[in-house]
Amino acid sequence: MKAVEYDVAVVGGGPAGLAAAIAAKEGGAEWIVIIERDIRLGGILEQCIHTGFGLTYFGEELSGPEYAWRFIEKVEAMGIHVELKSMVLSIDRDPLVIHAVNTNGTFAIPAKAIVLAMGCRERTRGAIAIPGSRPAGIFTAGTAQRFVNIQNRMVGKRAVILGSGDIGMIMARRLTLEGTEVVAVLEIMSYLAGLTRNRVQCLDDFGIPLYLEHTITEIKGNSRIEGIVAAKVDQNNQPIPGTEFNIDCDTLLLSVGLIPENELSKTVGAEMDSITAGPIVDHNMQTNIPGVFACGNVVHVNDLADNVSRESTLAGRAAARFAMESYRPQASQMVQIKAGKNVRYVVPQKIDLASGEEFVNVYFRVSNPDKCVQIYGAVGEQIFSKKNKPLVNPGEIESLKLSVDEIRAANCSCVCVNAEKQGGVQA
Amino acid sequence: MNMQADVVIIGAGVVGSAIARELSKYQLNVILLDRNRDIGGYASKCNGGTLSAGHDAPVGSLEAKLTVEANRMYPKILEELEVEHINRGTISVALNKAELVQLNQIRKNAIRNGVLDVETLSGDQCRTLEPMLSEQVCGGLLIPGEISADIFELVYAYVQNAIQNGVRFLRGTKAVRIEMDEKQSRVAAVITEHGRIETRFIINCSAIYADQIARTVGVHDYRNYPRTGQYYLLDKNLPYCPKYIIIPLPTAISRGRLITPTVHGNILIGPSADNGMDREYRSTDKQTLDSVLADCRKMIPALNPRDSITQFTGVRPAKNPKDWFVRAIDSVYGYVEAVGISQGVSAAPAVAVYIREILDDQGLSLRRKEEFNPHRKAFKRFAEMSEDERAEAIRKDPHFGNVICRCETVTEGEIIRVIHEEPSAMSLDAVKRRLRAGMGRCQGGFCSPRVVEILAREFGVPAETICKNEPGSEVLVAIERAK
């Protein structure tokens, strides 16, 4: 039995998948399906019961589930198909077919276009090699968040948090409200990994101490964690001998980074960017595989769900255009976007000059914090789309609006995005 | 709890488990007990994952004899017990001229140990077989007999097959001492924390704690101590993953720091070898891990710690004096021990036969069970099923359609099965060792909250009682509500 072909199939029903599916429908695609592994749509937003979502996208402050609901309502009203409790295991190319399972069995979904929106996973203790014993009581911050907010469980009584990522800071507040004593947040860098507003609202307001330039050198306890050894680090992030101190705790939360979840993208053969750990995409969020688009944290880890929604709208719209055969990218018209001075990565990594937009937004993160910065695109000596920024921070995503006409006029194959100290001198 | 048995085996590590299976072939009442709630002891669940060919054991030693013989027994056993394995073979590599001389000696020792299938390679021949090997490699020795296996599955299969054939397994039952009969001439019972087991024969396989049990019957001629080994576990599908197990030249106390492509396609690098005092010590430290990495990079320079999934410490049951003791004690009739077994996984089936013969010498009547079934059925992992097999599994039980561990594609159906199948999985780690749920790159970040709930539901207990491994390692704490 041959399954019916969808115009656009979206893998993942979190903020990226929801926005992409809606945009695909609005863009004219008729048959759209979202495949989601959880029991409901919304993805990680469902466990983000704190507010702070929607400030830029809706102009109001919403909780995670409220933010998700705005999109879920639309998905339902638009008649977009949803397959819940279904796990995608692989994707074939030529032709594009998604293979998934759920409790009804295995199923194959052929689609004209596919949007990859699987989100990301958390970096673990093993990935950063924290020495010591291997007791219970060590959680990634998101895992602890699920236990507390979805499963109504308590993870511990006295917690230390390693890493000042947003989920870590939000969990510091959340655990405090649930009765856990949060004794310290440690950050190896000299600056915050997450948003400044989270430091103010989640740590400062609750008197939770933040130790910058500190890390954990040992985990103690055989059955359940009994404590950690913290130490100050030098400029190379190495612990400084003699600065060690013990902190007793029965819980350790790790908020040490997120990694785009691209095992599926690899099964379909998407070309990856070694810095973002996500697929290389053009400004329509199309991967190197025709008809396969990617958006949200699968492409690069975003700071705000609002940005994910915006980026995913592009992917959904382009996927619809692709499905209706009104758009095919042309390799000859592709211009590379590269990370320049103090820029760690850029997304998209390519611009398709033939696709008809006047302007293209490029999103990026800086490598190091800096003040009074000039952000600009450059082709050799030629500089364009210049703007000034009083402060940049690796924890927050920056953007630059590039004019497609200007790039075309420069007749180049590559544009560099830079975030340089004003006056051209790097501090 | 008072029980009675013909033979009590103390310790369900790989040696005790293999002995349990061997004795289950006979008409005997056998009890296997372990202090932990899960099998595998300490050493058998934290090791390099290889079944050694025995070529590099001390020439003429009991270790050499048993390991070489076990290597010949394993193909049949792995087939009977349906344990995942790959016949990989090893390449021992030399990095300079002095090591080439040592390599020659290893070849000669291999031949003396009865391992004849060895081949000397030039540096270039090594790199032809393993292109990622360093330019420094100037010679090698190919030993095709070494096997990568899922060691946890091996222990599990030994115990499962033993249970199928009538052995009773007592978990969470710590042996405290051995009781002698009134005349102090032979053993009478094992006293455990939960009661007395009357028995005629006791086999001490308690590895790192063997000397403590032995002391209760007046055996004082050895001491056990821990030799810790730290490992890095790297991800799957890495471009520099070798096909063979890559071995450096041995050190005075160990085989050195190996690069092992595991049966599941990960890379294991290590172990270090450090003698210690604390038998419960299982920590890693940065200095040692850095040195493990540095040493292994001399063989494959591309090894990258950024691909690390986890690091862990295993504890080998070292012994002073270091020889293996697989023996009876004249003055303590009925007491038998297999201790100081530093290559337990590799030697276990031969040790089991050796122990059986000692029991025979001691007068235990060994009558073959006609109904003995040597076969243990392994369930095919969902991850390895074809599309049709998956559809069929889900049709029979829809729980197989619910993927719980996304990194290793482990389903709820499989988790429920290992919870209810003896020896049942009672903790997160027990589920992980049987199914690999939580062993992948996200290290249980996604599946552990789900597995906790499944364990609690299937056992009908509060989620707060579910442990990472042994009691005391509860994952959650109880919610205290204001009254």
Interface residues (C-beta under 8 A of the other chain):
Chain A: R37 K85 M87 L89 H99 V101 N102 T103 N104 G105 T106 R121 E122 T124 R125 G126 A127 A129 P131 G132 S133 R134 P135 A136 G137 T140 G142 T143 R146 F147 I150 Q151 N152 R153 M154 V155 G156 K157 G179 T217 E218 I219 N222 S223 R224 D250 E263
Chain B: Y232 L233 E280 R282 S283 T284 D285 K286 L289 P305 R306 S308 I309 T310 Q311 F312 E387 R390 A391 I394 R395 P398 H399 G401 N402 V403 R406 C407 T409 R441 C442 Q443 G444 G445 F446 S448 P449 V452 E453 A463 E464 C467 K468 N469 E470 P471 G472 S473 E474 V475 L476 V477 A478 I479 E480
